[in-house]
Amino acid sequence: MNLIEANIDDHWEDIKHGLYSIKRETHESETAKDIYDACKNNTATLWLDKDIKPKDGFLITQVLDKDFSNEKYLLLWVAWYKEQSGAKKFQMQIEQKAKKLGCKSIEFWTNKKEIRDHGITHGYEKITYKCMKEI
């Protein structure tokens, strides 16, 4: 896999369908426009695989600071792959990129057990369950 940093304007039409699909499955508050704006403002990064069309797979990350310790971590904010094996393709390369960015860890959250299990098999620790009840 060859992850390359990409300009969101060049690929917006291809990736927005994946963003909307993810949004339908989650309860997260950010919108596709929020994600677009974060990429435009350089607070998030769009990554593409040279071997996969953007409409079939992309990753958006953010470098954030942990509360209290101020250690940097890389948030795998959005990952969209048509094939379930997509996450396996970027794991090693994203770890290298996180180290180059000065991050001490990588984090992601998901509502899918199979994605959580993928993380566990690649050395991620399950930290918490997130629950919500609308009232």
PAFI-301421 format. One record per atom (N, C-alpha, C): residue number from 1; residue in one letter; atom name; x negated, y negated, z negated. Coordinates in steps of 0.02 Angstrom, whole numbers. Each point is the difference from the previous one (the first is absolute). Layout:
BEGIN
{pos NUM&code A&site CA&u X&v Y&w Z}
...
END
This chain:
BEGIN
{pos 1&code M&site N&u -42&v 59&w 0}
{pos 1&code M&site CA&u 42&v -59&w 0}
{pos 1&code M&site C&u -44&v -62&w 0}
{pos 2&code N&site N&u 21&v -47&w 37}
{pos 2&code N&site CA&u -36&v -63&w 4}
{pos 2&code N&site C&u 45&v -57&w -19}
{pos 3&code L&site N&u -1&v -19&w -63}
{pos 3&code L&site CA&u 40&v -57&w -22}
{pos 3&code L&site C&u -32&v -64&w 23}
{pos 4&code I&site N&u 42&v -43&w 28}
{pos 4&code I&site CA&u -23&v -66&w 21}
{pos 4&code I&site C&u 48&v -53&w -28}
{pos 5&code E&site N&u -28&v -55&w -22}
{pos 5&code E&site CA&u 40&v -56&w -23}
{pos 5&code E&site C&u 34&v -32&w 61}
{pos 6&code A&site N&u 64&v -17&w -7}
{pos 6&code A&site CA&u 37&v -26&w 57}
{pos 6&code A&site C&u 40&v -62&w -18}
{pos 7&code N&site N&u 14&v -40&w 50}
{pos 7&code N&site CA&u 40&v -60&w -8}
{pos 7&code N&site C&u 74&v 19&w 3}
{pos 8&code I&site N&u 37&v -19&w -50}
{pos 8&code I&site CA&u 71&v 20&w -3}
{pos 8&code I&site C&u 41&v -28&w 58}
{pos 9&code D&site N&u -18&v -59&w 24}
{pos 9&code D&site CA&u 37&v -29&w 57}
{pos 9&code D&site C&u -6&v 44&w 62}
{pos 10&code D&site N&u -58&v 31&w 9}
{pos 10&code D&site CA&u -11&v 41&w 59}
{pos 10&code D&site C&u 40&v 65&w -2}
{pos 11&code H&site N&u 23&v 21&w -59}
{pos 11&code H&site CA&u 32&v 66&w -7}
{pos 11&code H&site C&u 67&v -2&w -35}
{pos 12&code W&site N&u 26&v -60&w -14}
{pos 12&code W&site CA&u 62&v -6&w -39}
{pos 12&code W&site C&u 58&v 39&w 31}
{pos 13&code E&site N&u 10&v -6&w 64}
{pos 13&code E&site CA&u 56&v 35&w 32}
{pos 13&code E&site C&u -5&v 76&w -8}
{pos 14&code D&site N&u -61&v 25&w -1}
{pos 14&code D&site CA&u -9&v 73&w -8}
{pos 14&code D&site C&u 9&v 23&w -72}
{pos 15&code I&site N&u -23&v -39&w -48}
{pos 15&code I&site CA&u 1&v 25&w -69}
{pos 15&code I&site C&u 63&v -18&w -39}
{pos 16&code K&site N&u 38&v -50&w 22}
{pos 16&code K&site CA&u 57&v -22&w -40}
{pos 16&code K&site C&u 52&v 56&w -9}
{pos 17&code H&site N&u 6&v 44&w 48}
{pos 17&code H&site CA&u 48&v 55&w -6}
{pos 17&code H&site C&u -19&v 47&w -57}
{pos 18&code G&site N&u -65&v 13&w -8}
{pos 18&code G&site CA&u -24&v 40&w -56}
{pos 18&code G&site C&u 13&v -35&w -66}
{pos 19&code L&site N&u -11&v -66&w -2}
{pos 19&code L&site CA&u 13&v -38&w -62}
{pos 19&code L&site C&u 74&v 4&w -19}
{pos 20&code Y&site N&u 44&v -9&w 49}
{pos 20&code Y&site CA&u 72&v 2&w -15}
{pos 20&code Y&site C&u 21&v 70&w -22}
{pos 21&code S&site N&u -31&v 51&w 27}
{pos 21&code S&site CA&u 15&v 69&w -20}
{pos 21&code S&site C&u -20&v 12&w -72}
{pos 22&code I&site N&u -59&v -24&w -19}
{pos 22&code I&site CA&u -23&v 7&w -69}
{pos 22&code I&site C&u 47&v -39&w -47}
{pos 23&code K&site N&u 19&v -60&w 20}
{pos 23&code K&site CA&u 43&v -42&w -42}
{pos 23&code K&site C&u 66&v 35&w -16}
{pos 24&code R&site N&u 27&v 36&w 49}
{pos 24&code R&site CA&u 64&v 35&w -11}
{pos 24&code R&site C&u -7&v 55&w -52}
{pos 25&code E&site N&u -61&v 25&w -11}
{pos 25&code E&site CA&u -11&v 56&w -46}
{pos 25&code E&site C&u -23&v -22&w -69}
{pos 26&code T&site N&u -15&v -64&w -9}
{pos 26&code T&site CA&u -28&v -22&w -64}
{pos 26&code T&site C&u 43&v -54&w -32}
{pos 27&code H&site N&u -17&v -15&w -61}
{pos 27&code H&site CA&u 35&v -53&w -37}
{pos 27&code H&site C&u -47&v -59&w -12}
{pos 28&code E&site N&u -55&v -3&w 36}
{pos 28&code E&site CA&u -48&v -54&w -12}
{pos 28&code E&site C&u 29&v -66&w 25}
{pos 29&code S&site N&u -20&v -54&w -32}
{pos 29&code S&site CA&u 31&v -64&w 13}
{pos 29&code S&site C&u -28&v -36&w 62}
{pos 30&code E&site N&u -61&v 17&w 21}
{pos 30&code E&site CA&u -27&v -37&w 56}
{pos 30&code E&site C&u 35&v 18&w 66}
{pos 31&code T&site N&u 2&v -48&w 43}
{pos 31&code T&site CA&u 32&v 10&w 65}
{pos 31&code T&site C&u -54&v 8&w 54}
{pos 32&code A&site N&u 21&v 19&w 60}
{pos 32&code A&site CA&u -47&v 4&w 55}
{pos 32&code A&site C&u -33&v -69&w 12}
{pos 33&code K&site N&u 39&v -53&w -8}
{pos 33&code K&site CA&u -28&v -68&w 8}
{pos 33&code K&site C&u -53&v -13&w -54}
{pos 34&code D&site N&u 11&v 23&w -61}
{pos 34&code D&site CA&u -51&v -9&w -53}
{pos 34&code D&site C&u -65&v 35&w 19}
{pos 35&code I&site N&u 6&v 60&w 28}
{pos 35&code I&site CA&u -59&v 37&w 20}
{pos 35&code I&site C&u -35&v -35&w 58}
{pos 36&code Y&site N&u 39&v -22&w 49}
{pos 36&code Y&site CA&u -27&v -37&w 56}
{pos 36&code Y&site C&u -37&v -63&w -24}
{pos 37&code D&site N&u 32&v -38&w -44}
{pos 37&code D&site CA&u -30&v -61&w -26}
{pos 37&code D&site C&u -65&v 14&w -38}
{pos 38&code A&site N&u -1&v 54&w -39}
{pos 38&code A&site CA&u -61&v 18&w -37}
{pos 38&code A&site C&u -57&v 15&w 48}
{pos 39&code C&site N&u 15&v 34&w 55}
{pos 39&code C&site CA&u -52&v 14&w 50}
{pos 39&code C&site C&u -23&v -65&w 33}
{pos 40&code K&site N&u 47&v -44&w 17}
{pos 40&code K&site CA&u -18&v -63&w 31}
{pos 40&code K&site C&u -43&v -44&w -47}
{pos 41&code N&site N&u 15&v 3&w -65}
{pos 41&code N&site CA&u -35&v -41&w -49}
{pos 41&code N&site C&u -64&v 33&w -26}
{pos 42&code N&site N&u -17&v 58&w 29}
{pos 42&code N&site CA&u -61&v 37&w -19}
{pos 42&code N&site C&u 1&v 24&w -73}
{pos 43&code T&site N&u 60&v 11&w -28}
{pos 43&code T&site CA&u 4&v 32&w -65}
{pos 43&code T&site C&u 17&v 74&w 7}
{pos 44&code A&site N&u 9&v 22&w 62}
{pos 44&code A&site CA&u 10&v 71&w 16}
{pos 44&code A&site C&u -34&v 12&w 67}
{pos 45&code T&site N&u -17&v 63&w 13}
{pos 45&code T&site CA&u -35&v 18&w 61}
{pos 45&code T&site C&u 37&v 56&w 35}
{pos 46&code L&site N&u 9&v -8&w 64}
{pos 46&code L&site CA&u 29&v 52&w 43}
{pos 46&code L&site C&u -57&v 42&w 28}
{pos 47&code W&site N&u 5&v 66&w -8}
{pos 47&code W&site CA&u -50&v 47&w 26}
{pos 47&code W&site C&u 35&v 45&w 51}
{pos 48&code L&site N&u -34&v 11&w 55}
{pos 48&code L&site CA&u 25&v 46&w 52}
{pos 48&code L&site C&u -53&v 54&w 12}
{pos 49&code D&site N&u 23&v 56&w 24}
{pos 49&code D&site CA&u -44&v 54&w 21}
{pos 49&code D&site C&u -9&v -7&w 76}
{pos 50&code K&site N&u -62&v -1&w 23}
{pos 50&code K&site CA&u -13&v -7&w 72}
{pos 50&code K&site C&u 34&v 55&w 41}
{pos 51&code D&site N&u 12&v 57&w -31}
{pos 51&code D&site CA&u 26&v 58&w 36}
{pos 51&code D&site C&u 76&v 8&w -5}
{pos 52&code I&site N&u 34&v -45&w -35}
{pos 52&code I&site CA&u 72&v 5&w -10}
{pos 52&code I&site C&u 32&v -67&w 21}
{pos 53&code K&site N&u 55&v 4&w 36}
{pos 53&code K&site CA&u 35&v -61&w 18}
{pos 53&code K&site C&u 27&v -33&w -63}
{pos 54&code P&site N&u -2&v -67&w -5}
{pos 54&code P&site CA&u 24&v -34&w -60}
{pos 54&code P&site C&u 71&v 20&w -20}
{pos 55&code K&site N&u 45&v 13&w 48}
{pos 55&code K&site CA&u 68&v 19&w -17}
{pos 55&code K&site C&u 3&v 69&w -33}
{pos 56&code D&site N&u -54&v 39&w 7}
{pos 56&code D&site CA&u -3&v 68&w -29}
{pos 56&code D&site C&u -40&v 4&w -64}
{pos 57&code G&site N&u -35&v -55&w -18}
{pos 57&code G&site CA&u -37&v 3&w -62}
{pos 57&code G&site C&u -39&v -64&w -14}
{pos 58&code F&site N&u 4&v -23&w -61}
{pos 58&code F&site CA&u -37&v -59&w -22}
{pos 58&code F&site C&u -4&v 0&w -76}
{pos 59&code L&site N&u -43&v -42&w -26}
{pos 59&code L&site CA&u -10&v -7&w -72}
{pos 59&code L&site C&u -9&v -74&w -16}
{pos 60&code I&site N&u 30&v -21&w -54}
{pos 60&code I&site CA&u -8&v -69&w -24}
{pos 60&code I&site C&u -25&v 3&w -72}
{pos 61&code T&site N&u -55&v -35&w -13}
{pos 61&code T&site CA&u -30&v 1&w -67}
{pos 61&code T&site C&u -5&v -70&w -28}
{pos 62&code Q&site N&u -10&v -2&w -65}
{pos 62&code Q&site CA&u -14&v -63&w -36}
{pos 62&code Q&site C&u -55&v 14&w -50}
{pos 63&code V&site N&u -46&v -47&w -8}
{pos 63&code V&site CA&u -48&v 3&w -54}
{pos 63&code V&site C&u 29&v -42&w -56}
{pos 64&code L&site N&u 10&v 31&w -58}
{pos 64&code L&site CA&u 31&v -34&w -57}
{pos 64&code L&site C&u -44&v 8&w -62}
{pos 65&code D&site N&u 14&v -41&w -50}
{pos 65&code D&site CA&u -35&v 4&w -65}
{pos 65&code D&site C&u 46&v 33&w -51}
{pos 66&code K&site N&u -29&v 46&w -39}
{pos 66&code K&site CA&u 38&v 30&w -54}
{pos 66&code K&site C&u 11&v -52&w -55}
{pos 67&code D&site N&u 59&v 2&w -30}
{pos 67&code D&site CA&u 14&v -44&w -56}
{pos 67&code D&site C&u -50&v 14&w -56}
{pos 68&code F&site N&u -22&v -51&w -32}
{pos 68&code F&site CA&u -43&v 2&w -59}
{pos 68&code F&site C&u -73&v 16&w 16}
{pos 69&code S&site N&u -15&v 51&w 40}
{pos 69&code S&site CA&u -70&v 17&w 13}
{pos 69&code S&site C&u -29&v -37&w 60}
{pos 70&code N&site N&u 43&v -25&w 43}
{pos 70&code N&site CA&u -21&v -35&w 61}
{pos 70&code N&site C&u -41&v 43&w 48}
{pos 71&code E&site N&u 1&v 66&w -9}
{pos 71&code E&site CA&u -32&v 45&w 48}
{pos 71&code E&site C&u 40&v 0&w 64}
{pos 72&code K&site N&u -34&v 1&w 56}
{pos 72&code K&site CA&u 34&v 2&w 64}
{pos 72&code K&site C&u 23&v 72&w 15}
{pos 73&code Y&site N&u 58&v 4&w 32}
{pos 73&code Y&site CA&u 22&v 65&w 25}
{pos 73&code Y&site C&u 32&v -11&w 68}
{pos 74&code L&site N&u 0&v 53&w 40}
{pos 74&code L&site CA&u 31&v -2&w 66}
{pos 74&code L&site C&u 68&v 31&w -5}
{pos 75&code L&site N&u 51&v -39&w 16}
{pos 75&code L&site CA&u 69&v 25&w 1}
{pos 75&code L&site C&u 16&v 24&w 70}
{pos 76&code L&site N&u 18&v 63&w 7}
{pos 76&code L&site CA&u 27&v 25&w 63}
{pos 76&code L&site C&u 73&v -22&w 0}
{pos 77&code W&site N&u 12&v -59&w 25}
{pos 77&code W&site CA&u 65&v -32&w -7}
{pos 77&code W&site C&u 52&v 32&w 45}
{pos 78&code V&site N&u -17&v 10&w 63}
{pos 78&code V&site CA&u 47&v 31&w 47}
{pos 78&code V&site C&u -40&v 49&w 43}
{pos 79&code A&site N&u 26&v 60&w 7}
{pos 79&code A&site CA&u -30&v 49&w 45}
{pos 79&code A&site C&u 57&v 32&w 40}
{pos 80&code W&site N&u -6&v -2&w 65}
{pos 80&code W&site CA&u 51&v 28&w 44}
{pos 80&code W&site C&u -34&v 46&w 51}
{pos 81&code Y&site N&u 18&v 63&w -1}
{pos 81&code Y&site CA&u -23&v 48&w 49}
{pos 81&code Y&site C&u 58&v 45&w 19}
{pos 82&code K&site N&u 11&v 8&w 64}
{pos 82&code K&site CA&u 53&v 44&w 23}
{pos 82&code K&site C&u -13&v 72&w -23}
{pos 83&code E&site N&u -64&v 20&w 3}
{pos 83&code E&site CA&u -19&v 68&w -21}
{pos 83&code E&site C&u -15&v -1&w -74}
{pos 84&code Q&site N&u 23&v 52&w -36}
{pos 84&code Q&site CA&u -12&v 3&w -72}
{pos 84&code Q&site C&u -74&v 4&w -17}
{pos 85&code S&site N&u -41&v 24&w 45}
{pos 85&code S&site CA&u -71&v 6&w -14}
{pos 85&code S&site C&u -38&v -66&w 7}
{pos 86&code G&site N&u 35&v -54&w 14}
{pos 86&code G&site CA&u -33&v -64&w 12}
{pos 86&code G&site C&u -45&v -23&w -56}
{pos 87&code A&site N&u 22&v 8&w -62}
{pos 87&code A&site CA&u -39&v -24&w -57}
{pos 87&code A&site C&u -68&v 36&w -5}
{pos 88&code K&site N&u -3&v 62&w 20}
{pos 88&code K&site CA&u -63&v 37&w -2}
{pos 88&code K&site C&u -51&v -31&w 46}
{pos 89&code K&site N&u 24&v -30&w 53}
{pos 89&code K&site CA&u -45&v -27&w 51}
{pos 89&code K&site C&u -40&v -61&w -25}
{pos 90&code F&site N&u 29&v -40&w -45}
{pos 90&code F&site CA&u -35&v -61&w -20}
{pos 90&code F&site C&u -32&v 3&w -69}
{pos 91&code Q&site N&u 9&v 55&w -37}
{pos 91&code Q&site CA&u -22&v 2&w -70}
{pos 91&code Q&site C&u -74&v -17&w -10}
{pos 92&code M&site N&u -44&v 34&w 33}
{pos 92&code M&site CA&u -72&v -12&w -11}
{pos 92&code M&site C&u -21&v -70&w 22}
{pos 93&code Q&site N&u 25&v -21&w 57}
{pos 93&code Q&site CA&u -20&v -65&w 26}
{pos 93&code Q&site C&u 26&v -57&w -44}
{pos 94&code I&site N&u 61&v 7&w -27}
{pos 94&code I&site CA&u 27&v -54&w -42}
{pos 94&code I&site C&u -39&v -4&w -66}
{pos 95&code E&site N&u -24&v 57&w -24}
{pos 95&code E&site CA&u -41&v -1&w -61}
{pos 95&code E&site C&u -65&v -39&w 13}
{pos 96&code Q&site N&u -30&v 11&w 58}
{pos 96&code Q&site CA&u -61&v -36&w 18}
{pos 96&code Q&site C&u 13&v -75&w 5}
{pos 97&code K&site N&u 56&v -18&w 31}
{pos 97&code K&site CA&u 17&v -71&w 7}
{pos 97&code K&site C&u 13&v -31&w -68}
{pos 98&code A&site N&u 34&v 36&w -45}
{pos 98&code A&site CA&u 13&v -26&w -67}
{pos 98&code A&site C&u -65&v -14&w -37}
{pos 99&code K&site N&u -48&v 45&w 5}
{pos 99&code K&site CA&u -65&v -11&w -33}
{pos 99&code K&site C&u -35&v -62&w 28}
{pos 100&code K&site N&u 2&v -8&w 66}
{pos 100&code K&site CA&u -32&v -58&w 31}
{pos 100&code K&site C&u 33&v -65&w -22}
{pos 101&code L&site N&u 65&v 3&w -16}
{pos 101&code L&site CA&u 36&v -60&w -23}
{pos 101&code L&site C&u -9&v -12&w -75}
{pos 102&code G&site N&u -39&v 42&w -34}
{pos 102&code G&site CA&u -13&v -9&w -71}
{pos 102&code G&site C&u 55&v 27&w -46}
{pos 103&code C&site N&u 42&v 44&w 27}
{pos 103&code C&site CA&u 55&v 28&w -40}
{pos 103&code C&site C&u -25&v 59&w -42}
{pos 104&code K&site N&u 27&v 4&w -60}
{pos 104&code K&site CA&u -16&v 55&w -46}
{pos 104&code K&site C&u 48&v 59&w 8}
{pos 105&code S&site N&u 58&v -12&w 32}
{pos 105&code S&site CA&u 49&v 53&w 7}
{pos 105&code S&site C&u 46&v -15&w 59}
{pos 106&code I&site N&u 40&v 50&w 18}
{pos 106&code I&site CA&u 51&v -6&w 51}
{pos 106&code I&site C&u 65&v 22&w -31}
{pos 107&code E&site N&u 54&v -37&w 15}
{pos 107&code E&site CA&u 65&v 17&w -29}
{pos 107&code E&site C&u 54&v 0&w 55}
{pos 108&code F&site N&u 52&v 38&w -11}
{pos 108&code F&site CA&u 59&v -2&w 42}
{pos 108&code F&site C&u 59&v 22&w -43}
{pos 109&code W&site N&u 60&v -18&w 22}
{pos 109&code W&site CA&u 60&v 26&w -33}
{pos 109&code W&site C&u 45&v 27&w 54}
{pos 110&code T&site N&u 42&v 48&w -19}
{pos 110&code T&site CA&u 43&v 32&w 49}
{pos 110&code T&site C&u 61&v 29&w -35}
{pos 111&code N&site N&u 52&v 11&w 39}
{pos 111&code N&site CA&u 59&v 34&w -26}
{pos 111&code N&site C&u 5&v 71&w 29}
{pos 112&code K&site N&u -53&v 21&w 34}
{pos 112&code K&site CA&u 0&v 66&w 32}
{pos 112&code K&site C&u -48&v 47&w -35}
{pos 113&code K&site N&u 26&v 56&w -23}
{pos 113&code K&site CA&u -41&v 49&w -36}
{pos 113&code K&site C&u -58&v 24&w 43}
{pos 114&code E&site N&u 12&v 12&w 64}
{pos 114&code E&site CA&u -53&v 27&w 42}
{pos 114&code E&site C&u -58&v -50&w 8}
{pos 115&code I&site N&u 14&v -64&w -1}
{pos 115&code I&site CA&u -54&v -50&w 4}
{pos 115&code I&site C&u -37&v -2&w -67}
{pos 116&code R&site N&u 37&v 3&w -55}
{pos 116&code R&site CA&u -33&v 3&w -66}
{pos 116&code R&site C&u -45&v 60&w -4}
{pos 117&code D&site N&u 26&v 58&w 23}
{pos 117&code D&site CA&u -40&v 62&w -2}
{pos 117&code D&site C&u -62&v -6&w 44}
{pos 118&code H&site N&u 6&v -33&w 57}
{pos 118&code H&site CA&u -58&v -11&w 43}
{pos 118&code H&site C&u -53&v -39&w -39}
{pos 119&code G&site N&u 22&v -52&w -34}
{pos 119&code G&site CA&u -46&v -40&w -40}
{pos 119&code G&site C&u -35&v 41&w -52}
{pos 120&code I&site N&u 37&v 42&w -35}
{pos 120&code I&site CA&u -29&v 42&w -52}
{pos 120&code I&site C&u -53&v 47&w 29}
{pos 121&code T&site N&u 14&v 29&w 59}
{pos 121&code T&site CA&u -49&v 46&w 30}
{pos 121&code T&site C&u -63&v -37&w 23}
{pos 122&code H&site N&u 4&v -66&w 8}
{pos 122&code H&site CA&u -58&v -39&w 20}
{pos 122&code H&site C&u -30&v -40&w -58}
{pos 123&code G&site N&u 14&v 21&w -62}
{pos 123&code G&site CA&u -32&v -30&w -58}
{pos 123&code G&site C&u 36&v -57&w -34}
{pos 124&code Y&site N&u 59&v -18&w 23}
{pos 124&code Y&site CA&u 38&v -52&w -33}
{pos 124&code Y&site C&u 34&v 29&w -61}
{pos 125&code E&site N&u 6&v -40&w -52}
{pos 125&code E&site CA&u 36&v 21&w -60}
{pos 125&code E&site C&u 71&v -28&w 1}
{pos 126&code K&site N&u 48&v 41&w -20}
{pos 126&code K&site CA&u 68&v -25&w -7}
{pos 126&code K&site C&u 2&v -40&w -65}
{pos 127&code I&site N&u 18&v -64&w 6}
{pos 127&code I&site CA&u -1&v -44&w -58}
{pos 127&code I&site C&u 68&v -6&w -33}
{pos 128&code T&site N&u 52&v -8&w 40}
{pos 128&code T&site CA&u 66&v -13&w -29}
{pos 128&code T&site C&u 53&v 18&w 50}
{pos 129&code Y&site N&u 61&v 2&w -24}
{pos 129&code Y&site CA&u 58&v 4&w 43}
{pos 129&code Y&site C&u 34&v -68&w -4}
{pos 130&code K&site N&u 26&v -24&w 54}
{pos 130&code K&site CA&u 35&v -63&w 1}
{pos 130&code K&site C&u 74&v 15&w 8}
{pos 131&code C&site N&u 39&v -24&w -46}
{pos 131&code C&site CA&u 73&v 12&w 1}
{pos 131&code C&site C&u 36&v -67&w 2}
{pos 132&code M&site N&u 59&v -1&w 30}
{pos 132&code M&site CA&u 38&v -61&w 4}
{pos 132&code M&site C&u 74&v 17&w 0}
{pos 133&code K&site N&u 39&v -40&w -34}
{pos 133&code K&site CA&u 73&v 7&w 1}
{pos 133&code K&site C&u 29&v -69&w 13}
{pos 134&code E&site N&u 37&v -7&w 54}
{pos 134&code E&site CA&u 33&v -63&w 14}
{pos 134&code E&site C&u 61&v -7&w -45}
{pos 135&code I&site N&u 9&v -61&w -26}
{pos 135&code I&site CA&u 58&v -11&w -43}
{pos 135&code I&site C&u 39&v -61&w 23}
END
